């Protein structure tokens, strides 16, 4: 058997197993869902059949036993139980190990036989009692309509005295608009001249083209109350089933609506001019009727064309290694394009400048499309944690539900892979340290079942991931005592609540009373912070005693290519991530110096702390009349970075610094400029921390000086 086919089978099996686990966990909470049972059965059947085809007979045989189990459940010959869910999840774990090692070691072979014996015992059992209760009948029967969008034409002709009867046709139009996508065409041919116009009469009628999946009953619910006040006619003009991009001809639409007769249409067709022009010439119809019919025709054709294009879209399986190679090549192309841009600007050649600009446009599009290939929804990672929460909460005797939000939020594949371990550590801590046992929660007036909520949202060039639990929260005083005990801080140091919470990320820190298999050894939270910072991200902890804790991760969308701001400090170039830059301001040097040790500048009515980057990176201070200050926003804080020169935007291909320089303070990477020189990428979170620490030191120093003056 070709190795490539074996690799394809293993990859597809892993995808099926991921879907299988998700379906099993859903089925546990919705045991009456026959669609989930069928989905699990199909996945097992596919693994069995593909395993036999590609030489994985042991996997095929094992999956066959599970398939028999769910075949009986599917046929209503056996009822679902928690034991069956447990057996299947354990079996899926074993199949995953068998994919890695087809020749099972002896201990796994024994484990496999024990599982098969349990499955056979269930198959031979006459016990059909269901440990998980049936869902109510009302929940089993669904009257939800299939998501098929149909298009209706609604003719809405209010009677003239509609206004005097206290009715507003706009309210009806807005109600219809809420049902789906609409085109509302006003028919103004009935408006008389100014001398005959009555302000109390409604002279306008409407044709509404509505595309919705709600059904005609929803439309009638809105229009039925207007029967005495308006003429309302609803016609289905597209049922959503026709794949043809064509639609009715203009004449057919006009006859169907009653705008012209069949004879008038045939008379017009007997002439050689365009149909609409003929009708206008013979006075059969008004111009706006033709325009509204053409709009309807165009709308349906576009709708069908979009549906046809969507159905023709297919996916292509490509190895991640090939995508990584493509991203690296695009990165080199971006660097080369920057060199071409710089060269064309130096030579002042109009033709070369034109070529460079076109090259920049194409490179930018290629970069964006290539990065989109590597983007994956984070929901695939979130779904893996349902199993973790289920197993660990059961082990600790707790009742915990995992909820998610923003599963469709996309991140670079490499970022998602590196996020997995930090998220596992955080969720395990929520389960072990955060959420209480059911009895304790009841005593505190809480629901017996705790909740862990995972959410993801886009914010500029970043993704914000939050892990929230409704447990007991963090004990700031206990954290402080433990930190003093371990020598992490002096006993007389004053820290605000946020800095106290940050102590949990110190290596070896733990407030657990006893060490368990889950946590308490002080290993994990320091790994979380280190891994997040390696992604150029930040961690923020918020907590309220007795109410719960929220950990917020702010992660860049990608680690390969970013939009940066190129600046100069001394003779060196540096890059700032453009997503963090709020604005650039220019202030006289004397105005800054006059602030003394406080190092605050006033920007648009608010005081902003700042720092000289030439001090951080040991450059000589230039004598400049004006200071260039870049205002950045990080974790809802605004800070200023003083540089010598702001050069402009720069497409930045991120390069690693290597093993010897990767721990360099204030630097997160490097990039190659168009002239071949190196520009360092600044680590903004570090610089923000540097500003805060310097402010605290100056504040403490001022306090000491002040105390000394008083004592004297």
N, C-alpha and C positions, 0 to 999 in steps of 0.2 A: 504494500500500500504506500502510495506517495506520501512523503512527509508533509507536503503542502495540504493534502486532503485531511490528514490527521490534525494538523493545526487548525484548519477551518472547523472541523467537528468539535474540537476542544473549545474554541472561541464561541461558537454558536451554543454549545451546551452550557457554558458559563452564563450567557445571556438568558437562556431559558431558565436556569436555576435562579437567577436574580428575580425574574418575573414570577417564578414558582413560589419563592419565599414570600414575595409581596402579596400574591393571591392567597396563600395559606393564612397569613396574618389578617387579611381582610375577611376571609371566610370565618375566622374565629369570632369576629365581632358581628358578622352577618351570616349565620349558619344556614339560613334558608335560601341564600342566593344561588340558584342553580347555574347561573352563568359563570360564577366563580368556580364551581365544581367542574363544569365543562372545560374551563380554561386550564385548570390543573390537570385534568385527564389528558387534554391535548398535549400539554408540555411533556408529561410522562411518556405518552405514546411516541412523541417525536424523539425523545432521548433514547427510548428502547429501540425504535426502528433504525435511527442513525448509528447507534452504538453497534448493532449487529452488522450494518453495512460497512463500517469502517474498522472492524476488527476488535471492538471493545465488548467482547461477549459477556464478560463479568458484569459490566455496567448494564448491558441490555437485559440480562437475566434478572438482575436485582430490580431494575425499573419495572420489569414485567409484574413482579409481586405487588408493587405499589399501584400499578395500573389496574390490576384486578380489584384492589381495595376500592379505588375511586370509581371503577365501573359499577360496582355494587351500590355505592352511594348514589351515583348518577341514575341508576335504574330503580331507586327507591327500595332496594332490597336490604339496605343497611343504613342506619342513621348515624350522622356525624357525631363525634364525641371529642372531648379535649384530648383523650388518649391518642386518637387517630391523628390529630394535628401534631402532637408531640412526636409520635412515631415517624410521621412524614418529614418533619423538620430534621430529626436526627438522621433519617435516611438520606436527605438531600446533602447534609454535611458530609456523610460518608461518600456519596457520589462525587462530591467536589474533591475529596482526597484521592479517590480512585482515578480521577482525571489526571492528577499529578503523578501518581504512582500506580500504573495498571497492574503491576505485580504486587499485590497486597502483602505487607508483612504479617506475621502470624497473629499479632494482637488485633490488627484491624480485621483479619479474616474471622477471628473469634467474635468480634463485635458485629460483623456483618451477619454471621449465622444467628446471633442472638436477636437481631432486628427481624430477620426473616421468620424466626420462630414466633415472634410477637405478631407479625402480620398474619401468619397462618392461623394463629390462635383467634385473631379477630375475624378472619374469613370463615372459620369453622364454628364460631360462637353463634348461639341462637339469641343472644341478648341483643335486643334492638332498642333498649332504652337510650335516650339521648341526654348526655350530660349537659350540653348547652341547650337552653330552652329554645323552642321554635319562636320565630318572629311572629308578631300578630298578623292575622290574615290580611288586614288592611294594608300592611306594609309589603306583603308578598305580591299583591296585585298592583301593578303600576299602570297609570293612565297617561304616563309621560309620552308625548308625541315624539316620533323619530325626528332627528334634526334634518329634515328635508325642507328647504326654503321654497315657498311657493310665492308667485307674484300675482297680485290682484290689481285690477283697475277699478277705482272708486269714483263714480260721478256724483258730485256733491253740489246740488243746485238749491240754495236757500230760497224760500218764498220771500216775496218782496217785504212783507211786514215783519220779518223775523226780528229785527232790532226792537220794534215796539213791543214785542212779546217777551223782552228781557233776556234773549239768547244771544250769545256771542259765537259766531262760527269759528273764530280763531281757537277757542277752547277745544272744539271738535277736531280741528287740524292738529293741534298739539297732542291730543289723546291718540290719534292715529299714528303720529310721528313716533310715539313711544313704543309702538309695536315692532318696529324694525327699520329697514332702510327705505326711505321715501323720496319720491320726486313729486313736488306739489306745483301744479301748473295752473295759474290763475287765468280764467277766461273773462276778458274785459270787453268783449264785443257788445255786451248788453248794456253798457254804460251809456246813457243818453247824453245829449249836449248839455251844456251848463245851464241853460234856461229851463230845461225840462227835468233837471236832476233834483231828486228829493233826498235830503240828508237822512231821512228816517227810513229809507228803503234800501234793501241790499240788492245791488245791481250786478254783483260779481258772483260767478260760480267757479268751481274748481274741478280739475281732473287730478286724481292722486294715484300714483303708481307705487304700490306698497309691496316690498319683498320681505317676507316674514316666515317664521316656522310656527307661529302661534295658531294658525288655522282660522277659518272663516267665522267661527263662533265668536272669537275674540273681537273681530271687526263688528259683528252684529250687536254685541254687547254695547258698543259705543253708539252705533247708528240707530238702534231700535227706538230710542227715546225721541228721535228727530222726525219720525214718520209724519207727524201732523204739522211740521214746520219747514220741511225741506224735501226735495226729491233726492233720494240716495239709492244709487244702483251699484251693486258690487258684482264684478265679473272676474272669474279666475282666468288669467291670460297665459300663465306658465306654471305647470305643475312641478317643475324642478326635476323631471325625469328625462327630458329631451336633451341628448348630448349634442344635437346639431347646432352649429353656431348661427344658423340662419333663423329668421323670424318672419312673421306675416309681412306681406307687402303693404305699402302705404294705403292702397285702395281698400284692401281687406280690413284694415284697422278702422278706416273712416266709415265703411259700411256697417261694421260690427257695432260701432258706437252710435250709429244713426245719424251721422253728420251728412251723409249723402245716401242716395238710393242706388240700388244695383244697376238701374238703367243709366244713371248719371255716370257711374264708374265705367260701364261698357262704352258709353259715348266718348268718354275721355280717352279710353284705351285705343279707340279706333283712330286717333290722331297720332302724330309722330313726335310731338314735343314731350318734355318731362311731365309726368302725371300731375304733380302739384301745380305746375305752371298752367296746364290745360284747365284744371278746375278753377283756378283763379280767373283765367281769361273768360270762361263761360259763366262766371258769377255764381257757381254752385256752392261756394264755401268761402269762409273768411280765412285770412292769412294765419291767424293764431291757431285755428283748428289744425291746419297742416303742420305748423311748427310743433304743436303738442304731440301730434301723431308721430312725427319724425323723432322727437325726443324719446317717446315710448319705445319705438323700434330700436333706437340706438342703445337704450338702457338694457333691454332684454338680450340683444346681441352681445353686449359687453359682459353681461352676467353669465351667459352661456359659454362665451369664450374663456372667461376666467375659470369656470368650472371645468371646461375641457382641458385647459392648461394644467389645472391642479391634478386632474386624474392622470395626465400623461407624465407627471413628475415621478421620477424613480430615484432610488438611492443606490450608491455604489460603495461597497466595502473596501476600504483602503487601510493598510497597516499604519499604525501611529508613527513608525520609523520613517516611512515615506513622507508623511505630513511634516515631521520635524525637519527632514532634509529640505523640503520646500520652504519652510519658514526661515531656515538658515540662509538659503539662497536669496530669498526676498530681502533679508537683512543686509546681505552683501550688496544687493542691487540698490537699496536705499542709501548705503554709504557711498557707492559709486555715483549715484545721482547727485548727492550733496557735493561731491568733488566737481562734477560737471557744472553744477549751478555756480559754484565759486569761481571756476575757470572762466565761464561765460561772462560773469559780472566784471572780472578783471580785464578782459580783452575788449569790452564794449563793442562786441560784434552783434548786430541786430539779429542776424540769421541764427547765430549760436544761442542767443538769449531765447529766441522763439522755440528752438529745438529743446532747450533745457526746460522751459516752462511746460511744453507738451510732455516731455519725459517725466517731469515731476507729477503731472496730473495722472499719467498712466501708472507710475510707480505707487502713488497714493492709493489708487483704486485697487491695484494688485495687492498691496499690503493689507488693506481693509478686508478684501475678500478672502485672502489667505488666513488672516487671523480669525475670521468667522468660521472657517473650516475646523479650527481647533476649539471652538466654543461649544460647550455641552451644558445642558440644563443641570442645575445642582440637585434637582429632585431625585436623580438616580443615586446620589450619595445619601440624601435624606432617607430614602426608603430602606437603605441597608441598616439604619439605626433602629428600625422598628423591632427587628429580631433582638438586638442588643438590649433594648428596654424591656422586652417581654421576658427574656431569659434571666436577666439580672434582677429585675423586680421580683420575679418568682423566687429566685434564690434567697433574696433578703426578706421575703415575706411582706412585700409592699405591693400596693395596687397603684400602677402608674400608667397613664395614657400619653402617648406621643402624638402631638399635633404639628402640622407643618403648614407653612405659608410661603408663597413665592417659589414653588418648585420649578417653575419655568425659567427662573433667572439663570442667565448663562454666564459661565466662567471658562477661562482657558483650561484645557484638559490637564495640563501640567500643574496648574494651581489647585484644581479639584483633588488631584492625587495627593498633593502635599498637605491638603486640609484634612484628610481623613483621620490621621492619628490625633491631631489636636482636638477635633470634634469628639472623638471617642473618649479622650481623657475628660473633657468637660461634661459630657453626658453621664459618664460613670460617676463623676463627683456629684452631679445633681441627684442621681439615684441614691448614692451611699450617704453623702453628707447633707444634702439639701432637703429632700422630701422625707417626711416622717412616716412612721408606720401607721396603718389605718386607725388603730385604737387611739394613738396620741393625737392624730388629726381630728378625730371626733371630740376628744376632750378640749381641743382648742377651738371648736366650733367650725371646723373645716369639713369639706367633703372627704369621705374615706379615700376616694381615688385622687391621687395627685396628678399633676399635669406638667409635662415638659413641652415647651413650644419652640420649634425651630422656624426661623423666618429668614428670608433673603430678599434684598431689594437693591436695585441699581442706584448709585449716587455719583454722577459724573463718571470719572474713569475708575470708580471703585465699586465693590459690592459690599454691602453692610449685612453681616450675618449675626443674628442674635439668638442666644440660647437662654431661655427664660424658664425658671421653675417657680412653683407656688409653695415652696417649702419654708423652712424656718429662717432663712436668710443668714447672713454672716454676722458673727459676734465681733465687732471691732475691738472691744476691750480684750477679749480672749486672744485675738490675733496679735495685738500689741504686746500682751504679757509673754506670749510664746516667742515673739521676735526678740524681746529683751532677754529672755532666758537663753536663747540660742546665740546671743551676742550680735544679732543683726543690726540693732540700733541701741544707742545708749539710753538708759532709763529715764533721763530728763529731756529727751528730744521731743519737741512738740510737732505732731503730724496731723494734717487734716484727714478727714474720713477717707478720701480717695487714695491718699498715699498709704494709709493703713491697709486698705484692701489690696494695694499693689504688692504688699509684702508676701501675699500667698504665692507669688510667682518666684520667690527666692528659692534657690536650690536647697533641698532637704527640709523645707518648711512643711509642717503639718500640725493641725490642732486635734487630730483624731486621738481619742482616749486609748484605743487599742488598735493594733494592726490586724487587718483582715485580708482575705484573699483579693478583695476588690481594691482597697486603698488604705492609706494611713502610713505609708513608708516615706512620704515626702518626695516621691518620684512621680512626675506627671505634669504639674502646673508649670514648673520651670521649663519643661519640654514644650509645653503649649506656647509659652511666650517666645522661646527661642525659635521654634518653627514658624510662628506668625511673623516675627521680625525678619526671618530669612526670606519671607515672601514680600518684604518691604511693607508689611502691614502693622496694625496697632491693635492693642487689646485694652478694653475699658470695662471695669467692673462696677456695677451699681447694685445696691442691696438695701432692703428694708427689713428690720427685725420682725420675724413672725409672718412676713408676707412673701418673701422669696428673693431671688437673685437673678440679675440679668448680666450676661457677659456679651459684650459687643465686639465683634471682629470687623475691622475695616481692611479689605484686601484689594490690591490692584486687579483689574480685569485680566491683565496679561503680564507675563514676565519677559517677553521677547522684544517688542517694539512699543515705545511710548512717544507721545508728543511732549517735548521738553522746551524749556526756556533757557537759551544759551546766554551766560553771563561771563564777565571777566573780572578776576580779582588779582591784582598785580599783573604778572605776565602770563598767568594761567587761565584756562577756560574751565567752566563748570556748568553742569546741567541741573536745573530744577524741574521736577515733574510738573507739567503745565496744569494738570488737574487740581493741584493744590494752590496755584497762584490766583489770588483775588484781584490784585491791581498792582501797578508800579507807580510810585510817586517820586517827585524830585523836591528836595528840601535844602535850603541853605545850610552849609556846614555850621555856621555860627549858631543857628537856631537849635541844632541838635546838641552842640557842646554846652549851651546854656542850661540844659536840663540837668547837668551834673551827673551824680552817681545813679539817679533814678532810671536813666535810659528809657525814657518814654517820649513818644512823639504824638502829636495830635493829628489824627487823620479823619476828616469829615465829622468832626465833633466828638470823637471818642479817642481815648488814650490807648496807644498800642506799644507794648514793650518791643525792643529791638536789640540786635546784636551785630557787631562788626565781624563779618566773615574773615577779614584779613587777620583778626586776632586769633580766630579758631585755627586757621591754616597757616599761621606764622608768616604772613606777607607784610612787607613794609607799608606803613600807612601813607597813602599819597596825599599831596596837598591839593585839595579840590575845593572849588567854591560851592558846588552843589553836590549833594549826596544822592545817589540812586538807591532807593529803598523798595524792596519787593515785599508786598504784604501777602502773606500766605495764611490760609485757614486750615487748622488741623485739630480734629476732635472739638469743633465748635470754639476754638480759640484762635484769635488773630495775633500774629507776631510779624515783626519786620526784620528783614535780612538786608544789611547794608552791603552793596557791591560797588565796584568801581565803574562798571559799564554794563548796560543791558543791550545785548546784541539782537536778540529776536527769537522767534520760534524755530525749533529744530526737531526733525524726525529722528528719534534716538533709538539706535539699535543697542540693546543692553548687552555688555560683555562682562563676564565674571572677572574678578581681580586675581583669582588664583588662590592657592592654599595659604601662601604666606601673608597675603594682604587682605584676606576676606574679613578679618576682625578689625579693620581700620575704622576708628571712630569717626562718625560724620560722613562716611562714604559708603554707598550701597552698590556701586558698580562703576563701569566706565563705558565710554563710547569712542568711536573713531570719527574725527571730523573730516571735512572734505579735503583739507590739505595734508591729511595723514597724521596729524597730531592727535593726542589723547585728551579727552575732557572727562573729568570725574563727575559722577552722578551723586548729588548730595542726598544724604539720609535726613529727610526733613524731621521725622519724629525725634531723632537724636538732637538736632539743633534746637527744637522746641524745648526739650528737656534741659539743654544747656542754658537756654535763656532763663527758664524758671529757676534753675539752681543758682545761677549768677545773681538773680534778683533776691533770692533768699539769703545768699551770703552777704550782699550789700546791705540788706535790711538788718541782718544780725550785727554787722559791723557798725552800722549807724547807731543801733540800739546800745552797743557796748560803749561807743564814744559818748553818746548822750548820758549814759549812766555815770561814766567817768567824770564828766563835767559837773554833774550834780553833786557827786561825792566830794569833788574838790571844793 
